[in-house]
Amino acid sequence: MNVCLQSLLSSPAFFNMLIAIGSNKEIMQELNKSGDGQNLLAKFVHLARFFNPRDQLDSSSIFAARTVNAEKIF
């Protein structure tokens, strides 16, 4: 599973798609509306924000933290 996740996130097209989805508020509202928090695409978008340079600029953001607890993401 880890190899698959790393391969997907290292693909520029997939990473850029996740960042584009995360920046669109309407799509994110629909993803979060699904309810029980089991939406895999929403979790991918959240994970990709930790690697997005734009989210790293704000040092008060949770995405700019030096260490990440992967158990809290999933």
C-alpha positions in Angstrom: 0.0 0.0 0.0 2.8 2.4 0.9 4.5 1.9 -2.5 1.2 2.7 -4.3 0.7 5.9 -2.3 4.2 7.0 -2.9 3.9 6.3 -6.6 0.7 8.3 -6.9 2.0 11.3 -4.9 5.2 11.4 -6.9 3.3 11.7 -10.2 3.1 15.5 -11.0 -0.3 15.2 -12.7 -1.9 13.4 -9.8 -0.3 15.8 -7.2 -1.4 18.9 -9.2 -5.0 17.4 -9.5 -5.1 17.0 -5.7 -3.9 20.6 -5.2 -6.5 21.9 -7.7 -9.3 20.0 -6.0 -8.1 21.3 -2.6 -8.2 24.9 -3.8 -11.7 24.6 -5.1 -14.1 25.3 -2.2 -17.2 24.0 -3.9 -15.6 20.6 -4.5 -14.2 20.4 -1.0 -17.6 21.2 0.5 -19.1 18.3 -1.5 -16.3 16.0 -0.5 -16.7 16.9 3.2 -20.5 16.7 3.0 -20.3 13.0 2.4 -20.4 12.6 6.2 -18.5 9.8 8.0 -15.0 11.0 7.0 -14.3 7.9 5.0 -13.8 9.8 1.7 -10.5 8.6 0.3 -10.2 11.6 -2.2 -10.6 14.1 0.6 -7.9 12.3 2.6 -5.6 12.4 -0.4 -6.2 16.1 -0.8 -5.4 16.6 2.9 -2.2 14.6 2.6 -1.1 16.5 -0.5 -1.3 19.8 1.3 1.6 18.7 3.5 3.8 18.7 0.4 2.4 21.8 -1.3 5.0 24.7 -1.1 2.2 27.3 -0.9 0.9 25.7 2.3 4.5 25.6 3.7 4.9 29.4 3.6 2.5 30.1 6.5 4.5 29.0 9.5 1.4 29.0 11.7 -0.4 26.5 9.4 -0.7 22.9 10.5 0.7 21.9 7.1 4.0 23.7 7.7 4.8 21.5 10.8 8.2 19.9 10.7 6.9 16.5 11.7 3.7 14.8 10.7 1.8 12.1 12.5 0.4 10.0 9.7 -2.0 8.3 12.1 -3.9 11.6 12.6 -4.3 12.0 8.8 -6.0 8.7 8.3 
